[in-house]
């Protein structure tokens, strides 16, 4: 049989445009998460500092969701505006920019205020708390730059400039890695704490540079206009549409991130620092797996928005179905690859923690740790199938205007499965980190199935978004 006749190959072939758009988004997402992970890996020889960075990022990620309120909704609305309508686009650009600026400043201030004591509430190990609090304190100012870079990325993607956000993310990673490496390896006499603070400063500098590059790309390629004058008279209907999409969408992500924070607390209470570090490393690696699904979902939003703006509902329906198939296929292949190398990779990464008696009081060997990682990855294969489905169909529903339902479902499944089942398995039945992976797997699979059913029922076909702008 010819390869082109295989149904799965045909799906990829007829959606070549989506794949071409998704690849730079996929690379951008990898680079975006890579910065935090590079910081962790550079500090791997200081296990307490590496754990502190992970704990700090967990807190920051819960607040970072607020930046997506306007970036997600602006992307959806920009893709559905028919024709040029440059004034409507400029109002969306300006509203999103100024509101994200305000939100970024508020979030940065809140996290700097929380840094001295929030990790005590989370049950973080006393040896880790000083590192976590200092990293959060010094890296929080960069969130203002991150908020604005996030919204400029949405503007560029909405105008099908998919490569430029990738170049922004690449520049940020290069700068961050170079400066962080200088602090860790190139400056003699620094204490372990000073090295970690240097890594936080590297994050601040790199995010500022990322914002500067984003602004240049926006004005050179999109040629939109951002300014206070564009907002006179104030476009109340546009703001209502932005928040009508963005707030529920952010609510869905906030619920997920908060449930992940609670899950981290559960794991901290249930297992040793060594097991916590192992889970952090596994989550780091597996997050790369779902990024292709996230990238294709974002690319799908751009095309789906254009289709819906032209009234092509049947084409939009088939698009989501195809993208779901592609996302699950790639996620499955990547899951198998990571599972195949899990034993050796994680046993090696955990070497310093295994050798530290204070972090490994039960005397686990490299073989024990490698097997733990392998068993977690076997669970994760199912988890990533559910997550790929969930990511695609929730974006399809949001782009069509069916926003409230995903929020309700996400809140329910996150707290019943990710939190409830994980707490039961970790704290009552002593499943250790396996319980956390099982709870998260049930959450993603149940949620994904519900969203597929919702999409197929077709209630979203009666909704419109772009016609409500002023």
N, C-alpha and C positions, 0 to 999 in steps of 0.2 A: 504493500500500500504506500502511495506517495505521502510524504510528510504533510503536504498542504491539505490532504483530505482528512487528516486526523482532527476530530472536533476541537480538541484543546488548541492545536496549532492554528486552526482557523480563527478562533477567538482572538488570539494574539495578533494574527495577521490583519483582521479587519479593524482592529483598534490600534493600528500602528501609530496614529497621531497621538493617542493617549500615552502610549509607551514612550514616544519621543519627548513628550512634555513631562512625563513622570520621572524619567531618568535624572534630569538636573534637579528636580524637587527632591528625589530620593537622596542624591548626593548632598544636597543642601541640608536635609534633615540629619543625615549621618554626621556631617560636619558640625551642625548645631549642638547635637548631644555629645559629640566627641570632645568638646572643650572641657566639659566637666569631668569626663572619664579620663582624659589625658592627665588632668590634675590629680585624680585619684591614683593612676598608675605611676606617675612621677613620684608620688609620695608613698608608694608601696613598701619601701624600705622602712617607713615610719608607720606601722599599722594603725596606731591611735590617730595620727593625723589623717590618714587615708579614710578611716571610718568617720572622722569628724567632718571631712569634706562631703561625704555621702549623706550624713545626717543633716548637714546644713543645706545641701541641695534639696533634700526632701521638704524642708520648711519653705525654701524659696519657691520651689515648684508649685506649692499650694497657692501662693499668691500670684505667681506669674500668669496663672490662668486669666486673671483680670485683664491682661493685655490683649487677649484674644477676643474680648467682647466686641471691639470695634474692627479689628483686622478681619475676622471671619465674616462679619456682616457686611463690611465694605466690599470684600471680594465678591460675595454673593450678589449684592445690588449692582455693582459695577458691571458684572457679566450679563446682567439682564436688561440693562438700559439699551433701548433700541436706537440705532443710529449714533450720531455724535453726542448731542445734548451735553456739550462741554461744561455748561454752567452747573448742571446736576452733578457731573463727575467732580468738578472742583469743590462743590459744597461737601461732597462725601470725603474728599481728600482732606479738606480743612477741618471738618468736624472730627474726623478720626485722629488727625494729628494732634490737635489741641487737647482733646479729651484724653488721649493716651499719654500726653505729656503730664497732665495733671495726675492721672492715675499712677504713672511711674514715680513721680515725686512722693506721693502718699505711701505707696507700697515700700519704697526705699526707706522712708522715715519709720514706718511701722517695724520693718525687719531690724533696723538698727536699734530700735527700742526694745525689741523682743530678745535680742541676742544674749543679754546677760543671764537670762533665767529660763528660757523656753525649753532647753534641753533637759533640765531637771524634771519638768513635767512629763517629758517623753520617756523617762526611765533610761536615758543614755548612761553608759558606764562612766564612772567618775573620772577615769583616766582620759576619756575621750572628750568630755564636756569642754575643757579649756580650748581645745583645738576647734571644736565645732562652733563655739560662740565667737571666737576671734575671726574665723573664716567668714562667718555670716556678717559680722560687723564690718569687715574691710571690703567684702565683695558686694554688699547691698547697694552702694551708690551707683554701681554699673547698671542696675536694673532700670534706671531712667533711660540710659542709652539703649538698653535691650528693648524696652517698650516701644520706642520710636523706630528702631530697626525692624521690629516685628510688623508694624503697620506699613512701613515703606515696602517691605517684602510682599505684603498683600496687594498693594497698589501695582507693583511690578508684575506679579502673577496674574492679576485680573486683566492686564493688558498683554498677556502671553509673552512676557519677558521672563521666561522661566530660568534662563541661565544666569541672570544678574544676581538674584539672591544667593545662588550657589557660589558665585565669585566673592560676594560679601562674606559668606560663612567661611570660605577658604582663607581669605585675608585675616579674619579674626582668629582662626585656629593657628595659622603660621605665627602671628604675632604673639599669641598666648603661649604657645609651646616654647618659642625662643626665649621669651622673658622669664617664664617659669623655670626653664632649664638653667638659665643664668643664675637665678636665685638659689636653686637647689645644688647645682654642681659647680658653678663658676665663681661664687663669692665665698672665699674662705672665712672660717670662723663664725659662721651664722649658727645659731641654735636651731633645734628642730622646729620650735615655734616660729622663729623668724623666717625660716624657709617656707613654712606654710603661709605666713602673712605675705611673703613675696609672691607666692602663687596667686593669692587673692588680688594683689595689686596688678598682676599680669592680666587677670580677668577684667579688671576695670579698664585698663588701657586698651585691650583688644576690642572690647565692646564699644568704646568711644570711636575707635578707628572704623569699626563695622558700620556705625551710624553715619560717619562722614562719607564713606564709600556709597552707602545706600542713597544718601541725598544727591550725590553726584549722578548716579545712575538714573534716579527718578527724573531729574530736571533735564538730563541729556537725551533720554529715550522716550519717556511718557509725555513730557512737556506739559504736564498739568500745572495748576497754580494753587498755592496754599497761602492763605492770608485772611486777616480779620474782615477785610472789606467784602470778601466773597460771601460772608455769613450775614450780610445786611440786605434786606430784612432777614431776620433769623429764620432758617428753614426748619420749622417745628416738625413738619411732616417727615422730612428726611431723618431728623434725629429720632423720631418715634419709630421709623422703620429700622434704623440701625440698632436701636436698643431692643426693639421687638424681636429681632433675630438674635442679636448678640447676647443679651442677658440670659435667656434660657439656654443658649448654646454654652455660655460660660458656666451656667449652673450645672450642666451635665458634666463638664470637665472638672469643675470645682468639687463636685460630689465624688468623682473618681479619685482626684488627687488627695482629698481629705481622707477618703477610705484607705488610700495607700499609706498616708501618714499614720492612721490608727493601726494599720497592719504592721507598720514598722515598730510601733510601740509594743504591739503584741509579741512580735518576734524578739524585741529587746528583753521583754520580761521572761520569755520562754527558753532562750538559748544563750550560749556563751558568746563572747565578743568574736571568737574565731568563726563560729557559725554565722553570726551577723555579717562578718566580712565576706564569707563565702557567698551568702545570699546576695549581698551588694554586687559582687563581681558577676554572679550569674545574671542578675537583673540587667547589669550593664551590657553584657554580651547579647542577651535575648532582646534587648530594646532595639538592637540593630535589625533583628529579624522582621519586626513589624513595620519598619520604616518604609519598605517598598510599598506595603499596603497603604500606609499613610500618604506616601507620595502619589500613588495612582489615584487615591481618593481626592486629593487636592487638585490634580490635573483634571479629574472627572468633573469636579465642581465647575471649573471654567467652561468646559464644553457643555455640561448639562445646563448651566445658566444661560448660555447662548441658545441652546435648543428650546428651553422653556420660554425665553424671551421671544422666540419666533413661533411659539405655540406647538412645537413638535414633541408632544407628550409621549407618543409611542417610541420614538427614537431615544428619548431620555430613559424610558423604562428598560429598554434593551441594553443601553449603555451601562446602567448600574449593574445589571445581571452579568454582563461580560467582565466588567472591572472586578466584581466580586470573585469570579472564577479565576482571573489572572492573579489577584492578590493572594488567594488561598494557595494557588499552585506555587508561587514563588516563596511564600512563607513556609510551606511544607519542605521545599528543597533546602532552604536556608536552615530550618530547624534540624534537619537530618545532618547537615554539615557540622553545625555546632555540637550536636550530640556526639558525633563521631570523634571529635577532638576534645570533648569535655574533660575526660579523665586526666589527660596529660596537661592540658592548659591550666585547669584550675588547681591541680595539685602543685604545679610549678608556681603559679601566682601566690598561692597561700603559704609558700615556703617560709617567709619571715615570721608569719603568725604561728605556724606549726612549731617553729623552733623556740618561740617565746612562751615560757611556762606560765606566765601570768595570764596570757590569752588562751592557752591550751591546757587547762588544769587537768583534763581527763587523759592527756597523753595520746591524742589522735595522731595517726601516722599519715604520710602523704597518700598511701593507698586508701585509707579510710575516707579522707577528704575527696579524693578523686572519685570514689564510688558514690559518695553523697551527691557530688555534682552531676554524675551520670544519671542517677535516679531522678533528680530534679528536672533534668533536661527531657527525660522520657515523659514526664507530666507536661512539660512545657510544649511538646509537640502538639498536643490537643489544645492547650491554652492559646497557642498562636493561630490555630485554625479558627477558633472562635473570635479572637481579636481581629484578624484580617477581615472577617465577615462584618463584624461590628463596626470597624472603622469606615468601611466603604458605604454601608447602608445608612449609617447615621449621617454621613455627609450628604448622601442622596436625599434623605428626608429633609435635612436642614435647608438645602439649596432649593427645594421645592416649596418651602414655607411651612412644612410640617415640623414645627420646632418643639412644642410643648411636650408631645408624647415621648420623644427620646429622653427628655430630662426626667420625666416621671419614672420611666422604666430603669434608667441608669441609677437613679437614687435608690430604687427598690433593690435591684440586683446587687449593687455595690455593698449595701449594708447587710443584706441577707447572706450573701455568699462570701465576698472578699473579707468582710469583717466578722459576721456571725459564724460561718462555718470554719473560718481560719482560727478564730478564738477557741471554738470548741475543740478542734483538732490539736492546736498547739498547747493550750493551757490546761485542758481537761484530759485529753487522751495522749498527750506527750508525743505527738507526731514530729515535733521539731520543725525545721524549715520546710519539710514536706507538706505539713498542714497548710502553710501559707500558700504554697504553689497549687495545692488542690482547691482551696477556696477561690483563688483568683481564676483558675481554669473554669470552674463552674460558673462564675460570674460572666466571663467573656462568652462562653458557649451559649448560655441561656439568653443573654442579652442579644447576641448576634442572631439567634433563631427568631426571637420576637421581632426584631427589626426587618428581617427578610419577609416575615408574614405581613407586617404592616405595609411594606412597600408593594407587595403583590396585591393587596386589597385595593390599592389605587385611590384612596381618599385624597391624596396629595394633588391629584389631577385637577381639582376644583379651586386651587389656590393661585393667587397672583401676588407679586411683590413690587415690581418696578413701577407699576402704574400709580403707586401711592406716594411718590416723591413730589417735592415742590421745588 
